[in-house]
Amino acid sequence: MDHFDVVIVGGGPIGIACALEAKKNKLSYVILEKGPIVNSLFNYPINMQFFSSSDLLEIDNIPFISGEAKPKRNEALEYYRRIVTSNDLNINLFEKVEDVTKTNDGFEVVTEKNNYGAAHVIIATGFYDIPNLLGVPGEELDKVAHYYKDPHFYASQKLVVIGASNSAIDAALECYRKGAEVTLVIREPEVGQRVKYWVRPDIINRIEEGSIKAYFNSNVREIHPDKVLVETPDGIIELENDFVLALIGYQPNFSFLEKMGIQLSDDDKKLPLYNKETMETNVNGLYLAGVICGGMETHKWFIENSRVHAPMIIKSILANKKK
């Protein structure tokens, strides 16, 4: 069994940042990623544009040059892939971690392919794996998706988009512009305030002109093969429908965290317990990095404000090694 100073679970931008920091400080390490490099970003919508500017997405002071101030998905994939390959980072792709167990001298990390020993473990798995569910009849139908990729698929179709966040609004606008008949169902009284500032006026204008129909203070109650039932302030209505995009957010794999012994807050936020100066959890030697630190508050941490986790963690690991 291979043994490392640090095993990093998750090969996204923050996992990569942790690896760079470990390598710089001559620690043995490996990144274990269940998919391709920056798997979550790879699974973002094809035309997705970041809220952050390219300089705020940089890691380890490596310049991120993009065609626009706010880069798109394909540019981010190129940037992070280049960092991994040019720095010859030790990363095992398409290797899902199944278990992390505390041992007398550190941890045993079990994947679907191998077992690893680690003095320290960093969990940088993000929150994009598990979609929030509607919990309504018909959600299991093939016409319902919780992830959105390409607007071409929905051209000339009657599409219901559920949600008021960036993912839902981007999908509604893109699909409308590719010829879909789009209806938004939003449980709040307005389009989300966190929607990208250059996108929010666009969707409001499309709604006001009638190009995109929107039902506010409303919820989908049932999904059928050919229709959707929506509870509105004026009562239940039926919408003829071909496809449903339920883009109401995602959540970390809390059961995975709890299985490792990480304590979560008792409220709905499910905040993991960690030291804000070192990022070490209540399990000695086990660290959290990136957006997973926010629990259900998935809007709290981003690449731009969690880049600092990498040097904080490695500093703590180096201090522990000296003891």
Backbone bond lengths (Angstrom), bond angles and torsions (degrees), N, CA, C in turn:
res aa  C-N    CA-C-N  psi(-1)  N-CA   C-N-CA  omega(-1)  CA-C   N-CA-C  phi
1 M - - - 1.460 - - 1.524 109.95 -
2 D 1.330 116.89 124.91 1.460 121.31 177.82 1.524 110.27 -67.75
3 H 1.330 115.79 141.92 1.460 120.92 -179.47 1.522 109.43 -123.45
4 F 1.335 116.34 136.99 1.462 122.02 -177.04 1.527 110.31 -130.66
5 D 1.329 114.62 155.17 1.461 118.88 170.41 1.526 110.46 -63.49
6 V 1.334 114.69 -38.25 1.464 120.06 -175.83 1.529 110.16 -140.44
7 V 1.323 116.31 128.11 1.463 121.54 167.16 1.529 107.41 -108.61
8 I 1.318 115.67 126.36 1.468 122.12 -178.38 1.520 108.09 -107.22
9 V 1.309 116.33 119.32 1.466 120.98 -179.57 1.524 107.76 -96.86
10 G 1.321 116.36 108.88 1.453 122.13 -179.11 1.511 111.99 116.41
11 G 1.336 116.63 121.02 1.460 121.87 -177.09 1.509 113.30 -106.31
12 G 1.339 116.84 37.15 1.454 120.81 173.62 1.520 110.51 -83.05
13 P 1.340 117.47 -172.44 1.470 120.55 -178.23 1.527 113.52 -54.99
14 I 1.342 118.36 -40.79 1.458 119.59 -176.87 1.524 110.85 -76.69
15 G 1.322 117.38 -35.48 1.466 119.79 173.47 1.520 110.92 -61.64
16 I 1.334 116.47 -40.44 1.462 121.20 177.20 1.523 110.19 -64.53
17 A 1.336 116.94 -41.81 1.467 121.02 178.41 1.521 110.89 -60.06
18 C 1.330 116.46 -40.16 1.468 120.49 178.36 1.531 110.85 -64.61
19 A 1.327 116.72 -39.41 1.465 120.47 179.03 1.522 111.23 -65.62
20 L 1.313 116.76 -42.06 1.467 120.34 177.73 1.523 110.60 -59.79
21 E 1.322 115.69 -42.50 1.462 120.57 -178.64 1.530 110.59 -67.75
22 A 1.338 115.95 -40.05 1.465 119.79 178.06 1.525 111.16 -63.94
23 K 1.325 115.67 -44.42 1.468 120.12 -179.30 1.526 110.99 -63.17
24 K 1.331 116.27 -41.44 1.461 121.66 179.25 1.521 111.70 -59.20
25 N 1.334 115.11 -33.28 1.463 120.80 -176.94 1.522 112.50 -98.95
26 K 1.353 114.71 15.88 1.468 121.62 173.53 1.532 113.28 60.07
27 L 1.323 116.49 34.80 1.462 121.79 172.86 1.523 108.68 -94.13
28 S 1.323 116.77 139.88 1.458 119.18 173.58 1.530 108.40 -75.14
29 Y 1.325 116.86 139.02 1.466 120.66 -172.79 1.531 110.17 -154.54
30 V 1.297 115.47 163.67 1.458 121.95 168.34 1.529 107.60 -150.47
31 I 1.326 115.81 140.71 1.466 121.70 171.02 1.520 107.82 -95.75
32 L 1.325 116.68 132.28 1.462 121.91 174.81 1.523 107.95 -112.25
33 E 1.328 116.59 116.43 1.461 122.28 -175.99 1.522 109.68 -124.19
34 K 1.326 116.57 129.87 1.464 119.60 -174.89 1.525 113.78 -74.67
35 G 1.327 116.80 -14.15 1.459 121.16 -179.75 1.512 110.97 -132.64
36 P 1.343 117.61 -148.09 1.461 120.61 176.37 1.527 110.88 -76.28
37 I 1.318 116.51 176.78 1.466 121.09 175.47 1.517 108.98 -55.55
38 V 1.328 116.52 137.40 1.477 124.49 -174.24 1.541 110.65 42.33
39 N 1.315 114.60 61.78 1.462 122.04 -174.51 1.532 112.87 -54.96
40 S 1.323 117.79 -42.52 1.465 119.75 -178.94 1.518 111.28 -63.28
41 L 1.340 116.69 -44.89 1.462 119.76 178.90 1.521 110.78 -63.42
42 F 1.317 116.88 -37.06 1.461 120.30 177.40 1.522 110.98 -59.16
43 N 1.327 116.67 -34.81 1.466 120.65 -177.14 1.529 113.45 -88.92
44 Y 1.324 117.97 2.46 1.457 120.98 173.69 1.534 109.53 -67.18
45 P 1.332 117.82 161.38 1.467 120.37 174.91 1.527 112.08 -54.26
46 I 1.310 116.09 145.36 1.463 121.82 -173.89 1.526 112.18 -55.93
47 N 1.324 117.36 -40.01 1.469 120.98 -175.29 1.523 113.40 -98.63
48 M 1.323 117.69 14.36 1.461 121.49 -174.35 1.531 111.78 -60.52
49 Q 1.345 115.02 135.73 1.467 121.86 175.54 1.524 108.85 -116.60
50 F 1.318 116.80 134.94 1.455 121.49 -177.05 1.518 111.71 -71.60
51 F 1.315 115.52 151.57 1.459 121.90 172.07 1.526 109.58 -73.02
52 S 1.331 116.06 -35.82 1.462 121.75 -176.90 1.524 111.09 -81.97
53 S 1.323 115.76 151.38 1.459 120.98 173.13 1.527 109.01 -76.13
54 S 1.327 116.33 162.35 1.466 120.42 -173.19 1.532 112.30 -61.56
55 D 1.342 117.39 -35.07 1.459 118.64 -178.77 1.524 112.23 -65.63
56 L 1.337 117.05 -28.01 1.464 120.55 179.39 1.531 112.37 -80.79
57 L 1.328 116.50 -10.48 1.461 120.82 177.29 1.526 111.88 -97.58
58 E 1.330 116.76 -1.61 1.459 120.88 -179.53 1.521 111.17 -69.90
59 I 1.314 115.64 145.94 1.467 120.53 173.41 1.529 108.87 -124.52
60 D 1.325 114.72 144.58 1.460 122.78 178.46 1.533 112.16 56.67
61 N 1.331 116.76 31.37 1.474 122.61 178.46 1.525 113.08 59.25
62 I 1.316 116.99 24.83 1.471 121.17 175.52 1.525 107.64 -87.64
63 P 1.342 119.08 119.96 1.468 121.08 -174.33 1.527 113.12 -60.16
64 F 1.318 115.21 137.63 1.462 123.07 175.82 1.527 106.32 -112.41
65 I 1.320 116.00 104.66 1.465 121.38 -179.24 1.522 108.55 -98.73
66 S 1.339 116.15 122.02 1.462 120.15 -179.81 1.526 110.24 -127.19
67 G 1.326 115.79 160.82 1.461 121.19 -178.29 1.516 113.12 -68.67
68 E 1.335 116.40 -28.18 1.455 121.93 177.75 1.525 108.44 -124.69
69 A 1.332 115.40 167.18 1.469 119.14 -179.74 1.522 110.79 -60.13
70 K 1.334 115.95 -37.93 1.458 120.91 179.34 1.530 108.19 -110.03
71 P 1.307 116.74 109.74 1.465 120.21 -172.58 1.527 113.26 -70.79
72 K 1.306 114.54 163.71 1.460 121.82 177.73 1.528 110.04 -105.03
73 R 1.312 113.68 170.53 1.466 121.04 -174.93 1.520 112.19 -52.58
74 N 1.331 117.85 -47.72 1.463 119.89 -175.18 1.530 111.58 -63.45
75 E 1.336 117.55 -33.33 1.458 120.70 177.56 1.527 111.24 -70.06
76 A 1.335 115.98 -38.38 1.465 119.82 178.33 1.531 110.74 -66.35
77 L 1.329 116.78 -41.25 1.467 119.70 177.46 1.526 110.42 -59.47
78 E 1.323 116.33 -43.31 1.466 120.48 179.33 1.526 110.99 -63.44
79 Y 1.332 116.28 -43.74 1.462 121.02 -177.66 1.530 111.58 -62.32
80 Y 1.323 117.35 -52.51 1.470 119.68 -176.22 1.530 111.61 -71.51
81 R 1.321 116.89 -32.93 1.477 118.87 176.52 1.521 110.47 -64.41
82 R 1.321 116.34 -42.89 1.461 120.59 179.11 1.526 111.39 -61.77
83 I 1.318 117.25 -38.89 1.463 120.43 178.55 1.526 110.24 -61.71
84 V 1.330 115.99 -45.67 1.469 120.13 -179.18 1.518 111.14 -62.63
85 T 1.331 116.43 -47.04 1.466 119.47 -174.64 1.528 112.37 -75.34
86 S 1.328 118.13 -41.68 1.469 120.29 -177.06 1.526 111.88 -70.77
87 N 1.339 116.55 -27.05 1.464 120.30 178.08 1.528 112.29 -95.44
88 D 1.327 115.43 2.76 1.469 121.34 177.43 1.532 110.89 49.75
89 L 1.339 115.05 48.85 1.462 119.37 -178.52 1.525 110.71 -69.72
90 N 1.310 115.68 145.55 1.466 121.99 179.85 1.527 108.15 -82.31
91 I 1.317 117.02 98.27 1.463 121.40 -176.27 1.522 109.73 -133.74
92 N 1.317 116.73 129.90 1.467 122.60 175.81 1.521 108.19 -103.70
93 L 1.319 116.09 113.47 1.463 121.64 -176.04 1.522 111.19 -93.79
94 F 1.303 115.14 158.00 1.471 122.65 -179.74 1.530 110.79 53.14
95 E 1.314 114.27 44.14 1.469 121.70 178.21 1.526 108.25 -134.84
96 K 1.308 115.85 98.61 1.458 121.90 -175.14 1.529 111.41 -81.30
97 V 1.338 114.97 131.72 1.464 120.15 175.46 1.522 109.84 -78.89
98 E 1.311 116.05 128.18 1.459 121.10 -178.11 1.524 113.25 -104.61
99 D 1.332 116.71 -25.54 1.463 118.48 -176.28 1.532 109.96 -158.84
100 V 1.334 115.17 142.27 1.463 122.29 173.15 1.520 106.69 -128.70
101 T 1.333 116.95 117.23 1.461 121.90 -174.01 1.520 110.56 -121.80
102 K 1.318 115.59 134.33 1.466 121.33 176.93 1.525 109.37 -72.36
103 T 1.337 116.23 134.90 1.461 121.58 178.17 1.536 108.84 -125.23
104 N 1.315 116.50 179.30 1.467 120.47 -178.72 1.526 112.62 -63.49
105 D 1.334 116.58 -32.66 1.468 119.61 -176.85 1.529 113.00 -114.86
106 G 1.335 117.28 19.46 1.457 119.69 179.06 1.509 112.16 144.67
107 F 1.334 116.12 -116.62 1.457 120.94 -176.65 1.522 110.48 -143.04
108 E 1.322 114.46 152.74 1.461 121.11 166.23 1.519 107.14 -111.61
109 V 1.321 115.77 125.72 1.460 121.93 -179.64 1.525 107.80 -110.17
110 V 1.319 115.53 119.70 1.461 121.56 -176.87 1.528 109.25 -107.59
111 T 1.325 116.22 126.42 1.454 121.22 175.26 1.528 108.96 -114.97
112 E 1.317 115.26 179.10 1.466 119.26 178.41 1.527 111.77 -71.85
113 K 1.351 116.70 -8.66 1.464 120.54 -177.46 1.521 113.93 -119.18
114 N 1.343 117.02 -33.79 1.465 120.02 -171.56 1.524 111.27 -148.37
115 N 1.326 114.93 171.50 1.461 123.10 169.64 1.528 108.50 -116.97
116 Y 1.348 116.17 143.23 1.462 121.02 -179.45 1.522 109.54 -132.68
117 G 1.330 115.69 145.27 1.448 120.81 170.59 1.518 108.67 -98.63
118 A 1.331 116.95 144.85 1.460 120.47 -178.30 1.518 109.89 -146.86
119 A 1.324 115.47 136.98 1.460 119.34 172.70 1.523 110.34 -74.89
120 H 1.334 115.52 -32.66 1.464 122.01 179.87 1.526 109.02 -141.74
121 V 1.318 116.24 151.09 1.468 121.64 178.87 1.529 108.77 -129.88
122 I 1.326 115.73 135.36 1.465 122.09 174.76 1.521 108.28 -113.96
123 I 1.326 116.53 124.80 1.467 121.53 176.58 1.528 108.36 -99.19
124 A 1.328 115.40 114.48 1.467 121.22 -178.74 1.524 109.02 -132.19
125 T 1.326 115.54 53.77 1.462 121.25 -169.93 1.527 114.93 -94.27
126 G 1.338 118.38 -2.97 1.462 119.16 176.61 1.513 113.25 70.30
127 F 1.345 115.35 -155.56 1.468 119.17 -175.49 1.528 112.61 -142.53
128 Y 1.312 118.29 14.38 1.467 121.36 -170.03 1.528 113.18 -89.49
129 D 1.325 117.11 -0.15 1.465 119.82 -171.89 1.524 114.22 -79.97
130 I 1.329 116.62 -33.39 1.468 120.14 -171.65 1.527 109.60 -119.01
131 P 1.331 118.67 112.44 1.463 120.16 179.68 1.522 111.90 -75.67
132 N 1.318 115.96 146.62 1.462 120.15 169.54 1.522 108.13 -69.53
133 L 1.312 116.96 137.56 1.458 121.32 -176.08 1.516 111.49 -102.36
134 L 1.322 114.96 153.80 1.462 121.48 177.24 1.521 111.14 -75.38
135 G 1.324 115.93 -36.14 1.457 120.52 -177.38 1.512 113.00 71.41
136 V 1.348 116.65 38.44 1.465 120.49 -178.76 1.523 109.58 -123.03
137 P 1.340 116.99 155.59 1.470 119.73 176.50 1.524 111.24 -58.16
138 G 1.322 116.21 135.49 1.455 121.87 177.73 1.511 114.20 94.62
139 E 1.329 117.61 -4.08 1.467 119.66 -179.01 1.522 111.46 -64.66
140 E 1.328 116.64 -21.34 1.459 120.40 -178.19 1.534 112.77 -82.67
141 L 1.328 118.56 -5.16 1.460 121.77 -178.53 1.530 110.90 -63.94
142 D 1.331 115.91 150.35 1.464 121.38 -179.44 1.526 112.47 -62.56
143 K 1.309 117.54 -23.77 1.462 121.32 -178.23 1.530 112.32 -73.38
144 V 1.325 117.67 -10.60 1.471 122.56 -176.64 1.530 109.63 -99.84
145 A 1.327 116.30 130.75 1.472 121.47 176.64 1.522 109.45 -130.77
146 H 1.327 115.62 146.24 1.456 121.35 176.79 1.523 111.76 -107.64
147 Y 1.326 116.08 0.42 1.457 122.09 174.40 1.521 108.14 -128.55
148 Y 1.313 115.31 146.23 1.466 120.92 -178.39 1.513 108.98 -122.69
149 K 1.324 117.05 136.25 1.463 121.09 -176.44 1.522 113.00 -121.43
150 D 1.342 116.95 -59.28 1.462 120.59 -168.50 1.524 110.35 -138.01
151 P 1.338 118.97 127.26 1.470 120.83 -177.31 1.524 113.84 -67.56
152 H 1.319 117.90 -23.48 1.467 120.75 -178.26 1.530 111.59 -55.92
153 F 1.313 116.59 -35.02 1.466 121.94 -177.56 1.522 111.21 -57.63
154 Y 1.335 117.48 -31.71 1.469 121.37 -172.65 1.533 113.26 -100.17
155 A 1.322 117.78 6.94 1.458 120.60 179.48 1.522 111.20 -57.85
156 S 1.348 116.06 134.80 1.475 123.60 177.52 1.530 113.12 65.02
157 Q 1.337 117.03 20.81 1.456 121.55 179.09 1.528 110.54 -116.38
158 K 1.341 115.07 154.84 1.463 120.66 174.80 1.530 107.48 -85.98
159 L 1.312 115.61 112.82 1.461 121.75 -171.47 1.524 110.88 -118.47
160 V 1.330 116.10 127.55 1.457 121.72 170.78 1.528 108.07 -101.91
161 V 1.329 116.09 125.34 1.456 121.83 175.79 1.521 107.52 -110.83
162 I 1.334 116.15 124.49 1.466 121.61 -178.64 1.518 108.39 -105.59
163 G 1.331 116.25 125.13 1.457 120.44 178.15 1.509 111.85 133.21
164 A 1.340 115.55 162.93 1.466 121.06 -178.04 1.514 112.11 -131.87
165 S 1.342 117.21 13.92 1.467 121.30 -177.04 1.523 109.64 -96.13
166 N 1.331 116.00 -176.09 1.460 120.70 -178.39 1.522 113.14 -56.91
167 S 1.339 116.77 -43.99 1.465 119.29 -176.95 1.523 111.29 -63.09
168 A 1.328 117.10 -43.19 1.462 120.73 -179.16 1.519 111.39 -68.60
169 I 1.319 117.32 -43.47 1.463 120.82 -177.03 1.522 111.02 -69.18
170 D 1.331 117.51 -41.77 1.463 120.18 176.22 1.522 110.84 -59.18
171 A 1.336 116.58 -44.65 1.456 120.59 -179.54 1.526 111.25 -63.68
172 A 1.325 117.15 -43.27 1.461 121.00 -179.56 1.523 111.02 -60.41
173 L 1.325 116.77 -45.99 1.466 120.27 -178.39 1.529 111.51 -68.14
174 E 1.317 117.25 -44.90 1.463 119.88 -178.77 1.522 111.38 -63.35
175 C 1.327 116.49 -45.15 1.466 120.02 -177.79 1.536 110.93 -67.70
176 Y 1.322 117.27 -38.59 1.466 120.74 175.23 1.527 110.31 -58.27
177 R 1.323 116.73 -42.42 1.470 120.53 -176.66 1.523 112.07 -76.03
178 K 1.307 117.96 -11.97 1.462 121.48 173.64 1.532 111.80 -100.16
179 G 1.327 116.57 8.94 1.455 119.29 172.20 1.503 116.75 100.77
180 A 1.330 117.54 9.44 1.466 119.52 176.15 1.527 109.66 -80.38
181 E 1.333 115.96 151.64 1.465 121.94 171.92 1.528 106.51 -92.35
182 V 1.325 116.45 101.97 1.461 122.00 -167.72 1.519 111.74 -101.18
183 T 1.336 115.03 133.07 1.461 122.24 171.64 1.520 108.10 -124.49
184 L 1.335 115.94 128.07 1.463 121.79 176.50 1.518 110.11 -96.28
185 V 1.332 115.93 135.95 1.459 121.30 173.00 1.524 107.04 -118.50
186 I 1.338 115.72 116.56 1.460 122.25 -172.09 1.520 108.94 -126.47
187 R 1.319 117.43 124.74 1.460 120.11 -177.57 1.531 112.22 -75.79
188 E 1.332 117.08 -21.74 1.455 121.87 178.27 1.535 110.16 -84.57
189 P 1.345 116.72 170.27 1.470 119.44 -179.77 1.520 113.98 -80.37
190 E 1.352 117.65 -4.32 1.454 119.80 -178.00 1.522 110.19 -156.51
191 V 1.332 115.39 171.08 1.459 120.99 173.24 1.528 108.60 -64.27
192 G 1.328 116.93 140.40 1.462 121.68 -174.52 1.520 113.58 -54.75
193 Q 1.318 116.10 138.09 1.461 121.58 -179.37 1.529 112.29 -68.69
194 R 1.330 118.02 -20.06 1.465 120.66 -179.05 1.527 112.70 -87.05
195 V 1.332 117.07 -0.72 1.469 119.49 177.30 1.531 108.74 -61.89
196 K 1.320 116.98 140.71 1.464 122.51 -177.07 1.529 110.66 -47.62
197 Y 1.328 115.44 133.36 1.465 120.50 -169.12 1.523 113.35 -62.81
198 W 1.335 118.19 -23.40 1.466 119.83 177.93 1.532 111.79 -90.16
199 V 1.323 116.68 -9.08 1.467 121.54 179.40 1.525 111.63 -98.22
200 R 1.318 117.02 -36.47 1.474 121.30 -175.13 1.537 113.00 -56.08
201 P 1.335 119.73 -46.06 1.471 118.38 177.43 1.530 112.84 -62.16
202 D 1.321 116.02 -33.35 1.465 121.09 179.39 1.520 110.89 -61.66
203 I 1.346 117.26 -50.14 1.467 119.27 -178.05 1.526 111.16 -68.31
204 I 1.321 117.45 -37.06 1.468 120.05 178.36 1.521 110.31 -62.45
205 N 1.334 117.22 -42.03 1.460 121.02 178.53 1.520 111.80 -65.64
206 R 1.328 117.23 -39.28 1.481 120.13 179.96 1.534 110.29 -66.88
207 I 1.327 115.35 -36.17 1.473 119.02 177.87 1.529 110.10 -69.04
208 E 1.324 116.76 -45.06 1.464 120.31 -177.14 1.523 112.51 -64.82
209 E 1.341 117.06 -33.61 1.460 119.76 179.74 1.529 112.19 -83.91
210 G 1.344 116.56 -7.48 1.453 120.30 177.37 1.512 115.21 88.59
211 S 1.330 117.61 4.70 1.467 119.95 178.88 1.521 111.58 -68.27
212 I 1.329 115.62 -34.99 1.460 122.27 175.00 1.520 107.58 -122.55
213 K 1.316 116.54 124.65 1.468 121.26 178.22 1.524 108.86 -81.15
214 A 1.332 116.59 138.15 1.467 119.93 179.12 1.512 110.29 -134.40
215 Y 1.319 115.84 135.95 1.467 122.76 173.94 1.521 107.57 -114.38
216 F 1.330 115.80 114.24 1.463 121.82 179.84 1.528 110.32 -95.02
217 N 1.320 116.16 161.91 1.467 121.74 -176.53 1.528 110.30 50.98
218 S 1.311 115.26 39.43 1.467 121.08 -172.26 1.524 111.08 -131.55
219 N 1.328 115.29 157.24 1.464 121.49 -179.49 1.521 110.32 -142.02
220 V 1.328 116.00 140.86 1.463 121.10 172.14 1.521 108.32 -72.49
221 R 1.327 116.73 129.58 1.462 121.44 -178.52 1.524 112.94 -107.91
222 E 1.320 118.02 -32.25 1.465 121.36 177.98 1.515 109.06 -148.49
223 I 1.338 115.25 145.96 1.459 121.31 176.46 1.527 107.96 -121.67
224 H 1.315 115.51 126.39 1.469 122.34 179.24 1.524 108.83 -117.98
225 P 1.330 117.32 164.81 1.474 119.38 -178.66 1.523 113.93 -55.49
226 D 1.338 117.58 -31.99 1.466 119.86 -175.04 1.525 113.83 -121.54
227 K 1.332 117.09 5.05 1.467 118.96 -178.05 1.523 110.47 -159.56
228 V 1.330 114.01 167.85 1.464 122.08 176.15 1.523 107.84 -132.52
229 L 1.335 116.68 134.86 1.457 121.02 176.13 1.529 108.38 -98.04
230 V 1.348 115.09 126.25 1.461 121.57 -176.12 1.516 109.70 -121.60
231 E 1.343 115.20 128.30 1.457 120.67 175.27 1.523 108.61 -88.00
232 T 1.322 116.30 115.72 1.459 122.59 -178.89 1.526 109.19 -115.51
233 P 1.332 118.34 170.29 1.473 119.99 175.48 1.524 113.36 -59.33
234 D 1.329 116.16 -19.97 1.472 120.37 179.61 1.529 113.11 -99.16
235 G 1.354 115.94 8.20 1.457 119.78 179.53 1.525 112.14 113.75
236 I 1.328 114.85 -176.89 1.464 121.49 -179.49 1.525 109.86 -77.56
237 I 1.348 116.15 132.17 1.460 120.78 174.96 1.527 109.20 -123.71
238 E 1.337 115.58 157.48 1.461 121.82 176.05 1.522 109.08 -108.87
239 L 1.317 116.32 134.06 1.454 121.77 176.13 1.519 109.56 -118.23
240 E 1.329 116.93 124.84 1.459 119.21 171.01 1.524 108.04 -61.22
241 N 1.331 115.73 138.76 1.452 116.60 -168.87 1.521 112.42 -155.56
242 D 1.357 114.64 141.03 1.465 121.54 174.93 1.522 112.48 -105.17
243 F 1.354 116.30 -40.41 1.463 120.89 -177.20 1.516 110.80 -141.81
244 V 1.344 114.67 153.61 1.465 122.04 177.24 1.518 108.84 -128.31
245 L 1.335 115.83 129.72 1.459 122.00 171.07 1.523 107.73 -109.70
246 A 1.323 117.10 107.55 1.469 121.90 179.90 1.522 108.03 -96.24
247 L 1.326 115.58 89.77 1.468 121.43 -174.30 1.519 108.86 -107.15
248 I 1.324 115.31 71.83 1.470 121.13 -173.46 1.522 111.88 -111.66
249 G 1.323 115.86 22.45 1.455 119.79 174.01 1.518 114.03 104.67
250 Y 1.330 113.72 174.71 1.462 122.17 -175.12 1.520 108.46 -138.61
251 Q 1.309 116.34 170.69 1.464 119.64 -178.03 1.519 110.57 -146.49
252 P 1.342 116.11 153.10 1.467 119.43 176.39 1.529 111.05 -64.22
253 N 1.306 114.44 165.63 1.467 120.56 176.55 1.534 108.08 -83.02
254 F 1.335 115.35 85.57 1.468 120.07 -174.94 1.524 112.20 -65.22
255 S 1.317 117.50 -34.09 1.465 119.73 -179.59 1.531 110.45 -64.27
256 F 1.325 116.55 -34.46 1.473 121.12 177.15 1.523 110.14 -65.46
257 L 1.334 116.72 -42.75 1.462 120.45 178.66 1.534 110.96 -64.06
258 E 1.319 115.59 -46.04 1.467 119.62 -178.60 1.526 111.78 -65.20
259 K 1.316 116.34 -36.26 1.462 121.00 179.32 1.531 110.98 -61.52
260 M 1.324 116.07 -31.60 1.466 120.72 178.12 1.521 112.16 -80.69
261 G 1.341 116.63 -8.15 1.456 120.70 178.87 1.515 114.80 98.07
262 I 1.327 117.53 7.50 1.461 120.93 179.82 1.527 109.35 -76.17
263 Q 1.315 116.55 129.17 1.465 121.33 179.94 1.521 110.53 -79.38
264 L 1.343 115.37 139.83 1.465 122.15 176.75 1.519 108.72 -116.72
265 S 1.328 116.44 150.07 1.463 119.85 177.91 1.520 110.38 -64.77
266 D 1.315 116.41 152.69 1.461 121.37 -175.33 1.523 113.14 -77.61
267 D 1.333 118.49 -13.02 1.467 120.37 -177.56 1.522 110.96 -85.93
268 D 1.323 115.59 -174.68 1.463 121.06 -177.44 1.522 113.12 -67.74
269 K 1.329 117.14 -17.51 1.464 120.16 -177.89 1.524 112.32 -72.81
270 K 1.333 117.46 -26.86 1.463 122.91 179.58 1.535 111.56 50.54
271 L 1.301 116.02 47.50 1.462 120.66 -178.85 1.527 110.27 -73.20
272 P 1.327 117.62 127.59 1.475 119.30 177.38 1.525 110.46 -72.74
273 L 1.304 115.36 149.24 1.464 121.27 -179.46 1.530 109.54 -86.06
274 Y 1.336 115.81 123.00 1.461 120.25 176.63 1.522 109.51 -155.37
275 N 1.328 115.00 158.47 1.457 122.58 177.81 1.530 108.42 -79.32
276 K 1.310 117.69 120.26 1.459 121.23 -174.39 1.530 113.16 -70.55
277 E 1.316 117.74 -11.83 1.460 120.42 177.76 1.521 112.65 -94.12
278 T 1.345 116.29 -26.93 1.470 119.92 -177.07 1.522 112.84 -118.73
279 M 1.347 118.24 -17.21 1.463 125.49 -175.86 1.533 112.83 70.95
280 E 1.346 116.73 11.52 1.460 121.09 177.91 1.523 109.31 -80.14
281 T 1.311 116.59 135.38 1.460 121.55 -179.76 1.524 110.39 -80.88
282 N 1.325 115.31 -175.08 1.467 120.46 175.65 1.530 112.19 -66.81
283 V 1.344 117.39 -13.22 1.470 122.30 174.31 1.528 107.72 -93.69
284 N 1.305 117.26 114.52 1.467 121.39 -176.90 1.530 111.43 -56.27
285 G 1.329 115.16 128.26 1.459 119.98 178.29 1.512 114.47 88.80
286 L 1.330 117.58 -4.12 1.465 122.18 -178.85 1.524 108.53 -109.66
287 Y 1.329 116.28 121.68 1.456 122.35 -173.08 1.531 111.70 -117.56
288 L 1.328 115.42 155.77 1.455 122.33 173.01 1.522 109.19 -115.89
289 A 1.330 116.22 144.47 1.462 120.99 178.86 1.525 109.65 -143.37
290 G 1.331 115.69 139.20 1.453 120.14 174.61 1.508 114.18 87.71
291 V 1.325 115.41 -157.24 1.462 121.91 -169.82 1.520 113.67 -66.13
292 I 1.323 117.11 -19.32 1.464 119.71 -179.89 1.523 111.66 -63.11
293 C 1.324 117.11 -19.92 1.465 121.41 -179.13 1.527 112.33 -66.83
294 G 1.320 117.76 -18.72 1.460 120.91 -175.73 1.511 115.51 -88.31
295 G 1.333 118.64 -0.38 1.465 119.77 -177.95 1.517 110.44 57.91
296 M 1.336 116.32 -130.55 1.455 120.53 178.68 1.529 112.63 -76.96
297 E 1.321 116.46 -10.32 1.473 120.10 175.98 1.530 108.42 -83.04
298 T 1.327 115.24 70.07 1.458 121.14 -172.74 1.525 113.06 -72.28
299 H 1.328 116.97 -7.66 1.464 121.04 176.94 1.527 112.14 -91.47
300 K 1.315 117.15 -0.32 1.463 121.35 -171.89 1.528 112.65 -81.96
301 W 1.326 116.69 -42.38 1.459 121.16 -176.88 1.523 110.66 -114.08
302 F 1.316 115.30 137.69 1.462 122.73 177.00 1.530 108.23 -132.85
303 I 1.317 116.54 177.36 1.460 119.52 177.09 1.526 109.74 -57.85
304 E 1.335 116.02 -43.57 1.463 119.90 -171.92 1.526 113.97 -65.69
305 N 1.337 117.76 -31.88 1.471 117.51 -178.88 1.526 113.46 -105.47
306 S 1.336 117.13 -0.99 1.472 118.62 176.71 1.526 112.45 -110.99
307 R 1.335 117.01 3.00 1.472 120.07 175.43 1.530 110.53 -58.87
308 V 1.331 115.41 -29.98 1.465 120.06 -176.72 1.527 112.39 -69.53
309 H 1.336 117.34 -15.18 1.460 119.86 -178.60 1.531 111.44 -61.97
310 A 1.326 116.70 -36.50 1.467 120.23 -175.85 1.535 112.12 -59.17
311 P 1.335 120.27 -55.76 1.475 118.31 178.69 1.521 113.28 -64.61
312 M 1.340 117.91 -31.94 1.460 120.34 177.83 1.526 110.65 -62.08
313 I 1.316 115.92 -44.30 1.470 120.87 -177.72 1.520 111.38 -68.35
314 I 1.316 115.91 -48.12 1.469 118.78 -177.38 1.526 110.81 -64.99
315 K 1.320 117.31 -35.40 1.474 120.51 175.19 1.522 110.41 -60.14
316 S 1.341 116.56 -42.64 1.457 120.78 179.09 1.534 111.17 -66.37
317 I 1.321 116.69 -41.51 1.468 120.57 179.30 1.516 111.18 -62.60
318 L 1.332 116.47 -43.41 1.464 120.45 178.94 1.538 110.84 -63.28
319 A 1.335 116.02 -38.37 1.469 119.85 178.32 1.527 110.15 -65.61
320 N 1.324 117.52 -39.11 1.468 121.34 179.23 1.530 111.74 -66.60
321 K 1.334 116.62 -35.16 1.469 120.77 -179.28 1.533 110.79 -66.25
322 K 1.339 116.21 -28.83 1.467 120.24 -177.81 1.525 112.63 -78.36
323 K 1.338 116.33 -15.99 1.469 119.54 -177.17 1.530 111.38 -73.00
